[in-house]
Each structure stands twice: as structure tokens, then as C-alpha cells.
Amino acid sequence: MAPVRIGIIGMGGFAGSHHNAVNKLEDQGHARLICTCDPHLAAFTLSREKWRFAERGVRVYDNYRAMLDAHHGQLDFVVVPTPINLHAEMHAAATALGLPVYLEKPPTLDHAELEQMIAADAHARKSSLVGFNFIIEKSRLALKERLLAGEFGAVRGATLSALWPRPTSYFARNNWAGRLLMGDRVVLDSCLGNAMAHFVHNLLFWAGGAELFSWAQLAAVRAELYRAHAIEGADTFFVEADTTAGVTMRFALSHACAGPSTQLEMVLCDKATIRYVVGKQIEVRWADGRVERIVPEHFDPLVENHLDYHRYLRGEGARPATTLADSRPFVALNDLAHISSGLITSIPAPLVSRLRDDKDQKDYLSVPTMATVHENFLVRGAWPGSTGWERATGEVATPADLARFHDVVRAMAGRQDGLSAGR
Ligand SMILES: NC(=O)c1ccc[n+]([C@@H]2O[C@H](COP(=O)([O-])OP(=O)(O)OC[C@H]3O[C@@H](n4cnc5c(N)ncnc54)[C@H](O)[C@@H]3O)[C@@H](O)[C@H]2O)c1
């Protein structure tokens, strides 16, 4: 079996993780890195030595278009693990040359731009993959099969609680962190749109239709968006969504917290509740009191997702785990949450504590009551705005309201000028 031939755009940040994964796959004979690029080549002298580019015959560029022009005929696909606002143009450049893309999540956070990307993807030889890591977990797929077979009864609701503390320095790590816009392009970087996007997409997967690879379709969304950090976007989300199948989903996510990172996906069915903590704990709690525990498999997300995509490209798998079209509900949820919320409210100052972690020399802004506020929202439907966070819940936003998305984002960013993003 010939190794799959790959080009990676970028070397730092998460692109470095793709280099590590592809390096490993190359050692095992599954892949071959043909070329890579980064505009800041000088910053990667040591990494280039570590990855033995010269020895492996990897061609290195400082411009992705030059790299694609020179090597597109030798590639099976291109990896795009770059800043969100560059995804669409890089995906367009690769697909125009017939090349499918392993595109890091989120594909884009602009629903109109996503439609343009779906259209562009038709030029590629095969469908692109969006790198939502956890859809292909064996334990997830097996549970979803059982759910679809009716073993747990009808799905009545689904909730996600996700608390991932981030130091204040996290929002200064690059020029797009926490931004709503970059120039005239939508970024909308946030805990929901970026860092914890996997779990949001997972929850939509649980609540999908009759097919295994299907995601919930949204009928209406209500949201309250907040920030504790001095950023343009939101670092705390409370979102309630009704699906077209009549299931109510609730999402509570925040970076304004402290302690260990936690997340819990819950699927509430007539006969049982599924509790799924990626990599840690998977349980089916039956209504009759039985508890079924499933041991999560060892899972290296990047290596496994690369291998799964390689199988699809070789014709051995029916589809990529998540296509651009499969990402529509996730992008719509994010956009409708912004439209519904209408504004991003500062969490009242007395509720926010500043903590210094002397060990890692980092500062955190944390709402000590955040876990309780999450629980009150997810379990009881109590919105923080009406219980001390001083705002009204957002209006109901439906897919028809997506037409207002760019105006809402522009107003949130305090901008008077027009946006070209996704238009
Ligand atoms: N799947 C996951 O678990 C996971 C984890 C972290 C990040 N991500 C995703 O990976 C993507 C990148 O995030 P990041 O935090 O690493 O971003 P980043 O800002 O660190 O950028 C990554 C790399 O892209 C390079 N780059 C920037 N402009 C470029 C250009 N014009 N041409 C070529 N390279 C360019 C940067 O130099 C950098 O090396 C995002 O979509 C993010 O959401 C995914």
C-alpha cells in the first residue's frame, strides 16, 4: 500500500501537532510528508531539525500558494491547521487544484462562508474532512448505533457542560484569539466556536437524525453571551436550542473559571441517560437504577483521524467523519447564539475573581460560582441573566435570522462599516 502523500500548511501551534502525527505515520509507512510552509520560517529552525525535513526530503516554503503551485500534482491531500480567518482562502486554493483538505475545526464560524466552502469543495477529487476529533471514537459510534436502534428509548434532551480555564495570556497568544472580526472577516473565536467546539459538535451528533453520521437540525436558539476577560468576543456561553425533531439541547461553556478542565456530554432518553466524558468516563444510567460503565478506548485523536481519512481517500471508507456540509448545524448554532444574544454582556465585576497561579506564573479570571450557574441552567433552565448576571435573555433566533448575522456581528464589534465576510 503506497503511503498517502501530504502537504501541511503551517508549522506552529496546532500545525505542529499535525507534523508530529504525520511524522509518526510516516515512520509506520502510512504517510509521506511532501511539503510544508509557514510565513515565519525563521521561528521554526529547531522544529525543522526535530522533524528531520532535510533527511525526509520535505520541501519547505514560506508561502502556501507557492507550495501548492509547485507540488499539487504530488499530493493526495493538504492539511490546513491555521488561524480560522485563513481557512476559507486556503481551502479554496487547494480545492481549486482538485486537492481535498483535512481542515481543522471550526471550518469557519460564518454560515455564509461555509456555504461558499461547501461549493468550493465540489472541485476537489474527494470530500474534505473537518477535524472534529471525537466523532470516530469507537465507543461513541457504538453507543449512537444503540441509540438509533431504540435501546435507550426516545431522546428527550441533551446537555453539555464545559469548563476549561484559560489564563489571561491565552487571549494574547496570537492576533486572532477572542476576536469577533479581523479586518472585514468574521473570526468569532470563543470557547464555543473554537476551544470546546468538539463537544458542541458531539452533542449535535447525539441528537442527529436516523442516520449514524447525522447532526441535529436547529429550529430555534436562545442565548446569553458573556465575557469576564478584556476581549472583543465572548468567553462564556449559555445556549438553548430546539431541534426540528423537538429535542431541547442546552449548552453551558466557559473559559472564566479555575481548577481542572471538565466537560460532560449528557443525552437524556426515556429509558436511560448517557453520560460521556471524552477519554475518561462513559456511563449509561438506566431508569431502573442499573449503571453500565464503558471503558474508553485509547485514542490518539490526530493519528486516528488521519488514518480514518486516509482510508476514505483510498476508497476503503464511505465518507469522512465530518464533511463541510455536516458542519452546518455547528456553525448555525454558533451564529444563531450570537444573533439571539445580540450583545456580549460583561459578567458583573463582583462575581469575578482574579487568581494567580504561582507555579505556572499565570493569571486567571474566574467566576467561583460558575459550576453552580451551569447546573442551574442545564438542569433547571435558570438563565444567569435573570438570576444576578443583569441582562435579559436573548430573543428567539431561527435559521431565517441568519440573514442578520453580519449586521449583528458588526454591531457587537462596534463597527459602522460593511463586512465582506461570507458575502
Ligand atoms: N483539533 C484540535 O484539537 C485543535 C487544537 C488546537 C487548535 N485547533 C485548530 O487549529 C487551527 C490553528 O490554531 P492555532 O491555535 O494553532 O493557530 P496559530 O495562530 O498558532 O497558527 C497555526 C500556524 O499557522 C501558521 N500560519 C499563519 N498564517 C499562515 C499562512 N498565511 N500560511 C501558512 N501558515 C500560516 C502560523 O504561523 C502557525 O504556525 C484552528 O482552527 C484551531 O481551532 C484544533
The ligand as an SDF file (V2000), in Angstrom:
LIG
                    3D

 44 48  0  0  0  0  0  0  0  0999 V2000
   -8.2950   19.6170   16.7830 N   0  0  0  0  0  0  0  0  0  0  0  0
   -7.8290   20.1720   17.9010 C   0  0  0  0  0  0  0  0  0  0  0  0
   -7.8460   19.5590   18.9660 O   0  0  0  0  0  0  0  0  0  0  0  0
   -7.2630   21.5570   17.8480 C   0  0  0  0  0  0  0  0  0  0  0  0
   -6.4810   22.0450   18.9080 C   0  0  0  0  0  0  0  0  0  0  0  0
   -5.9640   23.3490   18.8010 C   0  0  0  0  0  0  0  0  0  0  0  0
   -6.2330   24.1220   17.6780 C   0  0  0  0  0  0  0  0  0  0  0  0
   -7.0190   23.6040   16.6830 N   0  0  0  0  0  0  0  0  0  0  0  0
   -7.3420   24.3950   15.4770 C   0  0  0  0  0  0  0  0  0  0  0  0
   -6.1550   24.5520   14.7050 O   0  0  0  0  0  0  0  0  0  0  0  0
   -6.2210   25.7890   13.9800 C   0  0  0  0  0  0  0  0  0  0  0  0
   -4.9710   26.5920   14.2780 C   0  0  0  0  0  0  0  0  0  0  0  0
   -4.9870   27.0200   15.6190 O   0  0  0  0  0  0  0  0  0  0  0  0
   -3.6400   27.5240   16.3430 P   0  0  0  0  0  0  0  0  0  0  0  0
   -4.0410   27.9710   17.6970 O   0  0  0  0  0  0  0  0  0  0  0  0
   -2.5880   26.5170   16.1950 O   0  0  0  0  0  0  0  0  0  0  0  0
   -3.3080   28.8120   15.4290 O   0  0  0  0  0  0  0  0  0  0  0  0
   -1.9580   29.6320   15.2530 P   0  0  0  0  0  0  0  0  0  0  0  0
   -2.3070   31.0750   15.1970 O   0  0  0  0  0  0  0  0  0  0  0  0
   -0.9590   29.1760   16.2680 O   0  0  0  0  0  0  0  0  0  0  0  0
   -1.4880   29.2120   13.7850 O   0  0  0  0  0  0  0  0  0  0  0  0
   -1.0390   27.9200   13.4490 C   0  0  0  0  0  0  0  0  0  0  0  0
    0.0580   28.0190   12.4050 C   0  0  0  0  0  0  0  0  0  0  0  0
   -0.4320   28.6040   11.1900 O   0  0  0  0  0  0  0  0  0  0  0  0
    0.5910   29.4020   10.6700 C   0  0  0  0  0  0  0  0  0  0  0  0
    0.1450   30.3750    9.6930 N   0  0  0  0  0  0  0  0  0  0  0  0
   -0.4410   31.5720    9.9400 C   0  0  0  0  0  0  0  0  0  0  0  0
   -0.6520   32.2050    8.7650 N   0  0  0  0  0  0  0  0  0  0  0  0
   -0.2010   31.3810    7.7970 C   0  0  0  0  0  0  0  0  0  0  0  0
   -0.1220   31.4890    6.3780 C   0  0  0  0  0  0  0  0  0  0  0  0
   -0.5640   32.5600    5.7330 N   0  0  0  0  0  0  0  0  0  0  0  0
    0.4370   30.4540    5.6950 N   0  0  0  0  0  0  0  0  0  0  0  0
    0.8790   29.3590    6.3410 C   0  0  0  0  0  0  0  0  0  0  0  0
    0.8420   29.2160    7.6830 N   0  0  0  0  0  0  0  0  0  0  0  0
    0.3020   30.2100    8.3910 C   0  0  0  0  0  0  0  0  0  0  0  0
    1.1710   30.0660   11.9130 C   0  0  0  0  0  0  0  0  0  0  0  0
    2.4490   30.6200   11.6490 O   0  0  0  0  0  0  0  0  0  0  0  0
    1.2340   28.9160   12.8580 C   0  0  0  0  0  0  0  0  0  0  0  0
    2.4240   28.2190   12.6870 O   0  0  0  0  0  0  0  0  0  0  0  0
   -7.5210   26.4750   14.4280 C   0  0  0  0  0  0  0  0  0  0  0  0
   -8.5290   26.1770   13.5090 O   0  0  0  0  0  0  0  0  0  0  0  0
   -7.7950   25.8180   15.7660 C   0  0  0  0  0  0  0  0  0  0  0  0
   -9.1520   25.8330   16.1260 O   0  0  0  0  0  0  0  0  0  0  0  0
   -7.5180   22.3430   16.7460 C   0  0  0  0  0  0  0  0  0  0  0  0
  1  2  1  0
  2  3  2  0
  2  4  1  0
  4  5  1  0
  4 44  2  0
  5  6  2  0
  6  7  1  0
  7  8  2  0
  8  9  1  0
  8 44  1  0
  9 10  1  0
  9 42  1  0
 10 11  1  0
 11 12  1  0
 11 40  1  0
 12 13  1  0
 13 14  1  0
 14 15  2  0
 14 16  1  0
 14 17  1  0
 17 18  1  0
 18 19  2  0
 18 20  1  0
 18 21  1  0
 21 22  1  0
 22 23  1  0
 23 24  1  0
 23 38  1  0
 24 25  1  0
 25 26  1  0
 25 36  1  0
 26 27  1  0
 26 35  1  0
 27 28  2  0
 28 29  1  0
 29 30  1  0
 29 35  2  0
 30 31  1  0
 30 32  2  0
 32 33  1  0
 33 34  2  0
 34 35  1  0
 36 37  1  0
 36 38  1  0
 38 39  1  0
 40 41  1  0
 40 42  1  0
 42 43  1  0
M  CHG  2   8   1  16  -1
M  END
$$$$
